[in-house]
Amino acid sequence: MKNYFDKQFELRYFEMNKFGVASPTTMLTLLEETSADHCYAIDHSLYMLGEKDIGWVLVAGTLQMDRYPGYKEKITIRTWLSKYTSIRGFREHYVYDEQGNIIGRGRGIWVFFDIERRRPVQIFDEIRERWGECNVGSIDIDTTKKIAPLKNPNGGLHFRVNKYDTDMYRHVNNIRYLEWVVESVPDEIIDNYYLHSIDGRFIGEANYGETVVSFSEFNASNNSFVHTVKTEGTGLVCATAKSIWRRVPSTTTK
């Protein structure tokens, strides 16, 4: 491979879940941190871009974990750009354990975005030149394919969008959507299964002070869910996703 960027992490106690391994939100956070450092490494940090009212906004993303790292375990996250359009970058990730085994994979489609005007803009030539690209995909999932929202979903959990839910772009952070999705999964699944993969699409914006509703529909044949997050009242679809869950091995259950 070429044109990649590596970052090492040691997993900390507060990043663990009740099974004693890193939580899905931890892994997404570390993937984002690696991506941010890749921006910093080419002298186009997120803060430098922010001074120009420019940023990167995630419109689609996939995470697949075959194994979650444990407490004090050291991992390496590798990231690279596999493809560009004029306004989008396709970012790939591998998660390696200390033995060099790939234990996780991810892909995100990021749009270069004018924060003030709330619309895409062309990626700077210098960014593309300095990052380069490596035409290798990390995961065999079509992240450009739409995920349809649930029709006439029942129930749902309500969440108010607070200030800490938004990022520097005044945009609800995509990790918060993952938390809202997982909260709507039944305890029977949460207590006995781990999130093997999640594939999400970010469609509309929820704003500070609004209430969102998270719906999930179970498919028992493969322990999967389809998810939809909407704003209450307007019914605007903010995000859709599909998740697959695998039973936690008995040796790791606390």
C-alpha positions as CSV (number, residue, x, y, z in Angstrom):
1,M,0.0,0.0,0.0
2,K,1.0,3.6,-0.4
3,N,-0.3,7.1,0.7
4,Y,-1.6,5.9,4.0
5,F,-1.4,7.3,7.5
6,D,-1.0,5.3,10.8
7,K,-1.9,6.2,14.3
8,Q,-1.3,4.1,17.5
9,F,-3.6,4.0,20.5
10,E,-3.6,2.2,23.9
11,L,-7.2,1.5,25.0
12,R,-8.2,3.2,28.3
13,Y,-10.5,2.1,31.1
14,F,-13.3,4.6,30.4
15,E,-13.4,3.4,26.8
16,M,-14.5,-0.1,27.8
17,N,-18.0,-1.4,27.8
18,K,-19.5,-3.9,30.4
19,F,-17.8,-6.8,28.5
20,G,-14.4,-5.3,29.2
21,V,-13.7,-4.4,25.5
22,A,-13.8,-1.1,23.6
23,S,-17.3,0.1,22.9
24,P,-18.5,0.8,19.3
25,T,-18.6,4.6,20.1
26,T,-14.9,4.3,21.2
27,M,-13.9,2.7,17.9
28,L,-15.7,5.4,15.9
29,T,-14.1,8.1,18.0
30,L,-10.6,6.6,17.4
31,L,-11.3,6.4,13.6
32,E,-12.3,10.0,13.6
33,E,-9.3,11.0,15.6
34,T,-7.0,9.3,13.1
35,S,-8.8,11.0,10.2
36,A,-8.4,14.4,12.0
37,D,-4.7,13.7,12.5
38,H,-4.4,12.8,8.8
39,C,-5.8,16.3,8.1
40,Y,-3.3,17.9,10.5
41,A,-0.4,16.0,9.0
42,I,-0.8,17.8,5.6
43,D,-1.2,21.3,7.3
44,H,-5.0,21.4,6.7
45,S,-6.2,20.7,10.2
46,L,-9.9,20.8,11.0
47,Y,-9.4,24.1,12.9
48,M,-7.4,25.6,10.1
49,L,-10.2,24.7,7.7
50,G,-12.7,26.0,10.2
51,E,-11.1,29.5,10.1
52,K,-12.1,29.5,6.4
53,D,-15.6,28.3,7.2
54,I,-14.8,25.0,5.6
55,G,-15.1,21.5,7.0
56,W,-15.6,17.8,6.3
57,V,-19.1,16.3,6.8
58,L,-19.8,12.6,6.9
59,V,-22.7,11.5,4.7
60,A,-22.3,7.8,4.8
61,G,-20.2,5.4,6.9
62,T,-19.6,1.8,7.7
63,L,-17.9,0.1,10.7
64,Q,-17.2,-3.6,10.9
65,M,-15.5,-5.2,14.0
66,D,-14.5,-8.8,14.1
67,R,-13.1,-8.3,17.5
68,Y,-13.1,-5.3,19.9
69,P,-9.7,-4.5,21.6
70,G,-9.5,-4.9,25.4
71,Y,-8.2,-2.7,28.2
72,K,-4.6,-1.6,27.8
73,E,-4.4,-3.3,24.4
74,K,-2.4,-1.4,21.7
75,I,-3.9,-1.0,18.3
76,T,-2.9,0.8,15.1
77,I,-5.5,2.5,12.9
78,R,-4.5,3.0,9.2
79,T,-6.4,5.4,7.0
80,W,-6.2,6.4,3.4
81,L,-8.3,8.0,0.6
82,S,-9.3,5.4,-2.0
83,K,-11.2,7.7,-4.3
84,Y,-12.3,11.3,-4.8
85,T,-15.0,13.2,-6.6
86,S,-14.8,17.0,-6.9
87,I,-16.6,17.4,-3.5
88,R,-16.2,14.0,-1.8
89,G,-13.4,11.9,-0.4
90,F,-13.8,8.1,0.2
91,R,-11.9,7.4,3.4
92,E,-10.9,3.9,4.3
93,H,-9.7,2.4,7.7
94,Y,-8.1,-0.8,8.9
95,V,-7.8,-1.5,12.7
96,Y,-4.7,-3.7,13.5
97,D,-4.0,-5.5,16.7
98,E,-0.4,-5.8,18.1
99,Q,0.2,-8.9,16.0
100,G,-0.7,-7.1,12.8
101,N,-4.0,-8.8,12.4
102,I,-6.9,-6.8,10.9
103,I,-9.6,-6.8,13.6
104,G,-11.8,-3.9,12.2
105,R,-12.6,-2.1,9.0
106,G,-14.3,1.1,8.2
107,R,-15.3,3.4,5.3
108,G,-16.6,6.9,5.3
109,I,-17.8,9.2,2.5
110,W,-16.9,12.8,3.5
111,V,-18.2,15.9,1.8
112,F,-16.1,19.1,1.7
113,F,-18.5,21.6,3.1
114,D,-19.0,25.4,3.3
115,I,-20.1,25.7,6.9
116,E,-21.6,29.2,6.5
117,R,-23.5,28.5,3.3
118,R,-24.4,24.9,4.3
119,R,-23.4,23.5,0.9
120,P,-20.6,21.4,-0.7
121,V,-17.6,23.0,-2.2
122,Q,-14.7,21.7,-4.3
123,I,-11.9,19.9,-2.5
124,F,-8.7,22.0,-2.5
125,D,-6.2,20.7,-5.0
126,E,-3.4,20.8,-2.4
127,I,-5.4,18.5,-0.1
128,R,-5.8,15.9,-2.9
129,E,-2.1,16.2,-3.9
130,R,-0.7,15.8,-0.4
131,W,-3.0,13.0,0.6
132,G,-2.8,11.2,-2.7
133,E,-4.9,8.1,-3.1
134,C,-4.6,4.3,-2.8
135,N,-7.2,2.5,-4.9
136,V,-7.8,-0.2,-2.2
137,G,-11.1,-0.7,-0.5
138,S,-11.2,-1.7,3.2
139,I,-14.6,-3.3,3.2
140,D,-16.9,-5.0,0.7
141,I,-19.9,-2.8,1.3
142,D,-21.4,-0.3,-1.2
143,T,-21.6,2.8,1.0
144,T,-23.1,4.8,-1.9
145,K,-26.3,2.7,-1.8
146,K,-29.3,4.3,-0.1
147,I,-30.8,2.8,3.0
148,A,-34.5,3.3,3.0
149,P,-36.1,4.7,6.2
150,L,-38.6,2.5,8.1
151,K,-42.2,2.8,7.0
152,N,-44.8,3.4,9.8
153,P,-42.4,2.5,12.6
154,N,-43.8,1.9,16.1
155,G,-42.7,3.2,19.4
156,G,-39.2,4.8,19.3
157,L,-37.1,6.5,21.9
158,H,-37.0,10.3,22.2
159,F,-33.8,12.3,22.6
160,R,-33.4,16.1,22.9
161,V,-30.5,17.6,20.9
162,N,-28.3,19.3,23.4
163,K,-25.3,21.6,22.9
164,Y,-22.8,18.8,23.6
165,D,-24.4,16.8,20.8
166,T,-23.2,19.2,18.1
167,D,-19.7,19.7,16.7
168,M,-17.7,22.7,15.5
169,Y,-19.8,22.8,12.4
170,R,-23.0,23.3,14.4
171,H,-23.9,19.8,13.2
172,V,-24.9,16.8,15.3
173,N,-21.9,14.5,15.5
174,N,-22.3,11.2,13.7
175,I,-21.2,9.4,16.9
176,R,-24.2,10.7,18.7
177,Y,-26.4,9.1,16.0
178,L,-24.8,5.8,16.8
179,E,-25.6,6.2,20.5
180,W,-29.2,7.0,19.7
181,V,-29.4,4.0,17.4
182,V,-27.9,1.6,20.0
183,E,-30.2,2.9,22.7
184,S,-33.2,1.8,20.7
185,V,-32.0,-1.8,20.5
186,P,-33.6,-4.2,23.1
187,D,-31.8,-5.1,26.2
188,E,-31.9,-8.8,25.2
189,I,-29.6,-8.0,22.3
190,I,-27.4,-5.5,24.2
191,D,-26.8,-7.9,27.1
192,N,-25.9,-10.9,24.9
193,Y,-24.6,-9.7,21.6
194,Y,-22.0,-7.3,20.3
195,L,-22.3,-4.9,17.4
196,H,-20.5,-6.6,14.5
197,S,-21.3,-4.0,11.8
198,I,-23.2,-0.8,11.2
199,D,-23.8,0.9,7.9
200,G,-25.3,4.4,8.1
201,R,-26.5,7.3,6.0
202,F,-26.7,10.8,7.2
203,I,-29.5,12.6,5.4
204,G,-31.0,15.6,7.2
205,E,-29.8,17.9,10.0
206,A,-31.2,17.9,13.5
207,N,-30.7,21.2,15.3
208,Y,-30.0,22.2,18.9
209,G,-33.2,22.2,20.9
210,E,-35.1,19.8,18.7
211,T,-36.2,16.3,19.7
212,V,-35.3,13.3,17.6
213,V,-36.9,9.8,17.7
214,S,-34.9,6.7,17.1
215,F,-36.8,3.7,15.7
216,S,-35.4,0.1,15.2
217,E,-37.0,-2.9,13.5
218,F,-35.6,-6.4,14.1
219,N,-34.9,-9.2,11.6
220,A,-34.5,-12.4,13.6
221,S,-33.1,-14.4,10.7
222,N,-29.6,-12.7,10.9
223,N,-29.8,-10.8,14.2
224,S,-30.0,-7.5,12.3
225,F,-31.8,-4.2,12.7
226,V,-32.9,-1.4,10.4
227,H,-32.8,2.0,12.0
228,T,-34.3,5.4,11.4
229,V,-33.8,8.6,13.3
230,K,-36.3,11.4,12.7
231,T,-37.0,14.8,14.1
232,E,-40.2,14.9,16.1
233,G,-43.0,17.0,14.7
234,T,-41.5,17.6,11.2
235,G,-40.8,13.9,10.6
236,L,-37.5,14.9,8.8
237,V,-35.4,11.8,8.3
238,C,-31.9,12.6,9.8
239,A,-30.3,9.2,9.5
240,T,-30.9,5.6,8.4
241,A,-28.8,2.5,9.2
242,K,-28.5,-1.2,9.2
243,S,-26.8,-3.1,12.0
244,I,-25.7,-6.8,12.5
245,W,-25.1,-8.3,16.0
246,R,-23.2,-11.4,17.0
247,R,-23.5,-13.3,20.2
248,V,-20.8,-12.5,22.8
249,P,-18.5,-15.5,23.4
250,S,-19.2,-16.9,26.9
251,T,-15.5,-16.4,27.9
252,T,-15.7,-12.6,27.5
253,T,-19.0,-12.2,29.3
254,K,-18.6,-10.5,32.7
